[in-house]
Amino acid sequence: MAGKKEKMRERLIGLSDPEYKEFNDRILNAPSVKTLGIRVPVLRKLAKETAKEMQKEDGWLYEMTRTKGEGIYQEEHMLFGMVAGYRKASREERVQYLDAWVPGICSWADCDCCVSTFGWMEEHPDFWFSYLQKWVTSNREFEVRFGVISMMDYFLKDLYIDRVLKIYEEIGQKEYYVRMGIAWSLATAYLKYPDKIIDLLKGHRMDVWTHNKAIQKCRESRRVSAEDKAMLQKLKRKQEE
């Protein structure tokens, strides 16, 4: 198991791009996170290959989330998350993957790029919506963001939208990447459910920062009309409220 893990690390190091690493580290804004600088499409390709090659009983990839000493590279953790997304597995196995992966999320990119591969949540939506509850009630920033982004990607639908918005309202975490994730989700929901989001904004149901950031995200979208952007601008609140 250790041999496979070390070979994969060598392979990942070989895929690193110094110029991209410099750019990516700037937008990642996480100085404590170790990165190699691997472009996401390259990492996705490797994850798909790895997911196809792995034996059912082959759990070596789990070891990447338990690396001690010098620590784990973000791309190693992302590889695990993407393999969990691409690999054929039972619902129970997917729960095991996520339970191992989510606590180790180290950045917004680690979270969001991997969540985008979890399309199987749409196959058993009630089960996965219930599963996400334990993460949105966590006291750890990126565990909560995982729940928020998963709901944004897979549950902004008629059957779930009211529950999702209620959950966003009740999240007590004030960390930057939680609130930014909620603001992004509200702006995404606006495209399909503008009346619900306007009611939420008019009701001041979010903290001022998240409220205003959601409006900013809506106004940055090319899919929102100029008239709506002007209307939304009038709903901004003063920060000292």
C-alpha positions in Angstrom: 0.0 0.0 0.0 2.7 2.4 0.9 4.6 1.7 -2.3 1.6 2.6 -4.4 1.1 5.8 -2.4 4.7 6.8 -2.9 4.6 6.0 -6.6 1.5 8.2 -7.0 3.2 11.0 -5.2 6.1 10.8 -7.6 3.7 10.8 -10.5 1.9 13.9 -9.2 5.2 15.7 -8.7 6.1 14.9 -12.3 2.8 16.6 -13.4 3.6 19.9 -11.5 3.8 23.1 -13.4 5.9 25.8 -11.7 4.3 28.7 -13.5 0.8 27.5 -12.8 1.8 26.9 -9.2 2.8 30.5 -8.8 -0.5 31.7 -10.3 -2.6 29.2 -8.4 -1.0 29.9 -5.0 -2.0 33.5 -5.4 -5.7 32.8 -6.1 -5.8 30.0 -3.5 -4.7 32.5 -0.8 -3.8 29.7 1.6 -0.1 30.0 2.6 -0.2 27.0 4.9 -1.4 24.6 2.2 1.2 22.6 0.3 0.7 22.6 -3.4 2.4 21.1 -6.5 0.7 23.3 -9.1 -1.1 20.7 -11.2 -3.7 22.1 -13.6 -7.2 20.8 -12.8 -7.9 19.1 -16.2 -4.6 17.2 -15.8 -5.6 16.1 -12.3 -9.0 15.1 -13.4 -7.6 12.9 -16.2 -5.3 11.2 -13.7 -8.2 10.7 -11.3 -10.4 9.1 -14.0 -7.5 6.7 -14.9 -6.9 5.9 -11.2 -10.6 5.3 -10.6 -10.8 2.8 -13.5 -7.6 1.0 -12.5 -8.3 0.5 -8.7 -9.4 -2.9 -7.5 -12.5 -3.0 -5.3 -10.5 -4.1 -2.3 -7.6 -1.7 -3.0 -7.7 1.0 -0.3 -4.2 2.4 -0.7 -5.5 5.8 -1.8 -7.0 6.3 1.7 -3.4 6.5 3.0 -2.9 9.7 1.1 -5.3 11.4 3.6 -3.3 10.2 6.5 0.2 11.3 5.5 2.2 12.5 8.5 5.4 14.4 9.0 5.9 16.5 5.9 2.2 16.6 5.3 0.0 16.0 2.3 -0.1 18.0 -0.9 -3.4 19.6 -1.8 -3.4 17.7 -5.1 -3.1 14.4 -3.3 -6.2 15.1 -1.3 -7.9 16.4 -4.4 -7.0 13.2 -6.2 -8.7 11.2 -3.5 -11.8 13.3 -3.7 -12.0 13.1 -7.5 -11.5 9.3 -7.5 -14.4 9.1 -5.1 -16.4 11.0 -7.6 -15.4 9.1 -10.7 -15.1 5.6 -9.3 -18.0 3.1 -9.6 -19.1 2.3 -6.0 -22.0 1.5 -3.9 -23.8 4.2 -1.9 -22.2 2.8 1.3 -18.7 2.9 -0.2 -19.3 6.5 -1.3 -20.2 7.4 2.3 -16.9 5.9 3.5 -15.0 7.9 0.9 -16.6 11.1 1.9 -16.3 10.5 5.6 -12.5 10.0 5.1 -12.1 12.9 2.6 -14.2 15.8 3.9 -12.4 16.3 7.2 -9.1 16.8 5.3 -10.4 19.5 2.9 -7.7 22.2 2.9 -9.0 24.9 0.6 -11.9 26.2 -1.4 -10.4 24.7 -4.6 -9.9 21.3 -3.0 -13.6 21.4 -1.9 -15.2 22.9 -5.0 -13.3 21.0 -7.7 -14.0 17.6 -6.1 -17.7 18.3 -5.3 -18.3 19.0 -9.0 -17.5 15.3 -9.6 -20.2 14.0 -7.2 -23.0 13.9 -9.7 -24.1 10.5 -8.2 -25.8 12.6 -5.5 -28.6 13.1 -7.9 -29.3 9.4 -8.1 -30.4 9.1 -4.5 -31.1 12.8 -3.7 -33.1 12.2 -0.4 -30.3 10.1 1.0 -27.5 12.5 0.1 -29.5 15.6 1.2 -29.9 13.9 4.6 -26.2 13.0 4.6 -25.1 16.6 4.1 -26.8 17.7 7.3 -23.9 16.6 9.5 -21.5 18.7 7.5 -23.5 22.0 7.4 -23.8 21.8 11.2 -20.1 21.2 11.7 -17.9 23.8 13.5 -15.1 23.4 10.9 -14.9 25.9 8.0 -14.3 23.6 5.0 -16.6 20.9 6.3 -19.4 23.4 6.2 -18.4 24.7 2.8 -18.5 21.1 1.5 -22.2 20.9 2.5 -23.0 24.4 1.2 -21.3 23.8 -2.2 -22.8 20.3 -2.5 -26.3 21.8 -2.0 -25.6 24.5 -4.6 -24.4 22.0 -7.2 -27.1 19.3 -6.7 -30.1 20.6 -4.7 -31.1 24.0 -6.1 -34.3 22.3 -7.3 -38.0 22.7 -6.7 -38.2 19.8 -4.2 -35.3 21.2 -2.1 -34.9 24.9 -2.7 -36.9 26.1 0.4 -35.0 23.7 2.6 -31.7 24.7 1.2 -32.3 28.4 1.8 -33.5 27.7 5.3 -30.3 25.8 6.0 -28.2 28.6 4.6 -30.0 31.0 6.9 -29.3 28.8 10.0 -25.7 28.2 9.4 -23.9 29.9 12.3 -20.4 29.8 10.9 -18.9 33.2 10.0 -15.7 32.0 8.4 -14.9 33.7 5.1 -15.2 30.6 2.9 -18.5 29.5 4.4 -20.1 32.9 3.9 -18.6 33.2 0.4 -20.0 29.8 -0.5 -23.4 30.8 0.7 -23.3 34.1 -1.2 -22.3 32.2 -4.4 -25.1 29.7 -3.9 -27.7 32.5 -3.4 -26.5 34.1 -6.7 -26.7 30.8 -8.4 -30.2 30.2 -7.0 -31.3 33.6 -8.2 -31.0 32.5 -11.8 -33.8 30.0 -11.3 -35.6 31.3 -8.3 -35.3 35.1 -8.4 -38.5 35.7 -6.4 -37.3 33.5 -3.5 -33.9 35.2 -3.3 -35.5 38.7 -3.5 -37.8 37.8 -0.6 -34.8 36.5 1.3 -32.9 39.7 0.7 -35.8 42.0 1.5 -36.4 40.1 4.7 -32.7 40.6 5.8 -32.5 36.9 6.5 -28.7 36.8 6.0 -25.9 38.7 7.8 -25.0 41.9 6.1 -21.7 40.7 4.6 -23.3 37.6 3.0 -26.3 39.6 1.9 -24.2 42.2 0.1 -21.8 39.6 -1.3 -24.8 37.7 -2.8 -26.0 40.8 -4.5 -22.5 41.5 -5.8 -22.3 38.0 -7.2 -25.7 38.4 -8.9 -24.7 41.7 -10.4 -21.5 40.2 -11.8 -23.4 37.5 -13.7 -23.9 37.9 -17.4 -27.2 36.0 -17.0 -28.8 38.7 -14.9 -30.5 41.5 -16.8 -29.4 45.2 -16.4 -32.8 45.9 -14.9 -32.4 43.2 -12.2 -28.9 44.4 -11.5 -30.2 47.9 -10.8 -33.0 46.6 -8.6 -30.6 44.4 -6.6 -28.2 47.3 -6.1 -31.0 49.1 -4.2 -31.3 46.1 -1.8 -27.7 46.5 -0.5 -27.4 47.1 3.2 -25.1 49.2 5.3 -22.3 47.2 6.9 -23.0 48.7 10.4 -26.5 47.2 10.6 
